[in-house]
Amino acid sequence: MSGWSLNSKKEVQHINGYTLTLNEGSWAEPKDLRPSVPKSLNLNPLETVRQMREGLEFARDNSGVK
């Protein structure tokens, strides 16, 4: 899952620009997530879901929340 970084306690970003923001809950049990996909990044629905899953896994594993 390389390519991900924590921008803050509530935001992770992939090197391709895909950003996932946690609005409510925790990374282990999110209640409200906001994905942000750059216009230049053309993802099909399956790729979009994969990015969200990878971002969630990265945030859970690296935010100190299990």
Backbone as CSV, one residue per row, in Angstrom:
resi,resn,N_x,N_y,N_z,CA_x,CA_y,CA_z,C_x,C_y,C_z
1,MET,0.822,-1.196,0.000,0.000,0.000,0.000,0.861,1.253,0.000
2,SER,1.952,1.230,-0.697,2.806,2.407,-0.754,2.105,3.523,-1.518
3,GLY,2.565,4.702,-1.278,1.984,5.848,-1.963,1.025,6.645,-1.112
4,TRP,0.695,6.164,0.079,-0.224,6.865,0.974,0.547,7.626,2.043
5,SER,-0.026,8.742,2.481,0.559,9.491,3.596,-0.564,10.107,4.426
6,LEU,-0.280,10.311,5.705,-1.218,10.997,6.591,-0.960,12.497,6.490
7,ASN,-1.954,13.249,6.060,-1.829,14.708,6.030,-2.145,15.297,7.398
8,SER,-3.055,14.639,8.106,-3.452,15.054,9.455,-4.128,13.861,10.113
9,LYS,-4.624,14.038,11.335,-5.318,12.951,12.020,-6.593,12.558,11.283
10,LYS,-7.109,13.453,10.460,-8.387,13.223,9.791,-8.279,13.122,8.271
11,GLU,-7.051,13.067,7.730,-6.929,13.045,6.274,-5.733,12.221,5.809
12,VAL,-5.974,11.370,4.793,-4.913,10.618,4.135,-4.942,10.961,2.644
13,GLN,-3.764,10.873,2.025,-3.681,11.207,0.605,-2.744,10.249,-0.110
14,HIS,-3.149,9.864,-1.313,-2.325,9.014,-2.172,-1.487,9.928,-3.059
15,ILE,-0.366,9.421,-3.563,0.498,10.241,-4.406,-0.192,10.667,-5.701
16,ASN,-1.266,9.968,-6.087,-2.000,10.355,-7.294,-2.972,11.502,-7.036
17,GLY,-3.076,11.964,-5.768,-3.933,13.092,-5.426,-5.243,12.713,-4.768
18,TYR,-5.605,11.432,-4.817,-6.836,10.973,-4.172,-6.720,11.234,-2.672
19,THR,-7.708,11.895,-2.103,-7.695,12.244,-0.687,-8.935,11.693,-0.009
20,LEU,-8.761,11.196,1.185,-9.866,10.678,1.973,-9.873,11.418,3.304
21,THR,-11.001,12.080,3.592,-11.142,12.862,4.820,-12.170,12.211,5.725
22,LEU,-11.802,12.037,6.985,-12.695,11.483,8.000,-13.443,12.635,8.662
23,ASN,-14.752,12.709,8.424,-15.559,13.782,9.003,-16.145,13.407,10.360
24,GLU,-16.455,12.111,10.536,-17.051,11.670,11.794,-16.663,10.227,12.059
25,GLY,-16.481,9.900,13.319,-16.085,8.552,13.712,-14.577,8.452,13.817
26,SER,-14.092,7.228,13.715,-12.655,6.979,13.766,-12.275,6.221,12.506
27,TRP,-10.984,6.111,12.257,-10.547,5.344,11.093,-10.928,3.881,11.243
28,ALA,-11.007,3.395,12.479,-11.410,2.007,12.712,-12.909,1.817,12.504
29,GLU,-13.697,2.854,12.812,-15.148,2.801,12.657,-15.657,4.124,12.093
30,PRO,-15.403,4.365,10.812,-15.822,5.638,10.213,-17.342,5.728,10.074
31,LYS,-17.874,6.912,10.336,-19.303,7.157,10.166,-19.556,8.075,8.967
32,ASP,-18.598,8.929,8.661,-18.735,9.850,7.532,-17.364,10.078,6.913
33,LEU,-17.214,9.662,5.659,-15.967,9.832,4.909,-16.224,10.701,3.694
34,ARG,-15.234,11.501,3.338,-15.351,12.334,2.147,-14.154,12.086,1.240
35,PRO,-14.374,11.361,0.144,-13.293,11.190,-0.824,-13.196,12.422,-1.721
36,SER,-12.001,12.720,-2.156,-11.773,13.816,-3.093,-10.882,13.284,-4.208
37,VAL,-11.405,13.313,-5.423,-10.687,12.781,-6.581,-10.350,13.943,-7.510
38,PRO,-9.069,14.162,-7.784,-8.701,15.232,-8.716,-9.342,14.999,-10.089
39,LYS,-9.735,16.072,-10.743,-10.374,15.963,-12.053,-9.487,15.262,-13.070
40,SER,-8.189,15.401,-12.917,-7.252,14.787,-13.861,-7.107,13.275,-13.648
41,LEU,-7.624,12.776,-12.544,-7.513,11.355,-12.218,-8.789,10.648,-12.670
42,ASN,-8.698,9.886,-13.712,-9.860,9.181,-14.260,-9.907,7.763,-13.719
43,LEU,-10.743,7.564,-12.695,-10.892,6.255,-12.080,-12.258,5.675,-12.434
44,ASN,-12.290,4.375,-12.741,-13.587,3.736,-12.915,-14.130,3.423,-11.523
45,PRO,-15.394,3.016,-11.407,-15.971,2.769,-10.075,-15.178,1.757,-9.233
46,LEU,-14.692,0.705,-9.844,-13.914,-0.292,-9.104,-12.617,0.296,-8.558
47,GLU,-11.935,1.106,-9.361,-10.695,1.754,-8.904,-10.980,2.752,-7.788
48,THR,-12.109,3.438,-7.870,-12.491,4.400,-6.829,-12.695,3.694,-5.493
49,VAL,-13.389,2.563,-5.518,-13.615,1.790,-4.292,-12.298,1.233,-3.761
50,ARG,-11.437,0.774,-4.654,-10.133,0.244,-4.231,-9.315,1.328,-3.537
51,GLN,-9.328,2.541,-4.083,-8.590,3.642,-3.461,-9.138,3.941,-2.066
52,MET,-10.466,3.923,-1.930,-11.065,4.191,-0.630,-10.670,3.104,0.371
53,ARG,-10.740,1.836,-0.041,-10.370,0.729,0.839,-8.909,0.828,1.259
54,GLU,-8.022,1.093,0.297,-6.597,1.202,0.623,-6.335,2.377,1.558
55,GLY,-7.005,3.504,1.310,-6.836,4.667,2.175,-7.288,4.392,3.596
56,LEU,-8.425,3.706,3.728,-8.923,3.338,5.061,-7.952,2.405,5.770
57,GLU,-7.462,1.407,5.069,-6.509,0.476,5.673,-5.237,1.199,6.105
58,PHE,-4.730,2.075,5.255,-3.521,2.823,5.595,-3.752,3.691,6.830
59,ALA,-4.881,4.407,6.856,-5.182,5.281,7.993,-5.327,4.491,9.284
60,ARG,-6.032,3.361,9.231,-6.174,2.514,10.426,-4.830,2.026,10.924
61,ASP,-3.986,1.580,10.004,-2.686,1.019,10.382,-1.680,2.057,10.841
62,ASN,-1.863,3.310,10.441,-0.840,4.323,10.713,-1.304,5.475,11.596
63,SER,-2.553,5.459,12.035,-3.034,6.550,12.880,-3.000,6.201,14.362
64,GLY,-2.602,4.976,14.675,-2.568,4.562,16.075,-3.895,4.043,16.579
65,VAL,-4.906,3.943,15.691,-6.221,3.431,16.073,-6.356,2.021,15.536
66,LYS,-6.680,1.088,16.408,-6.844,-0.316,15.988,-8.265,-0.754,16.187
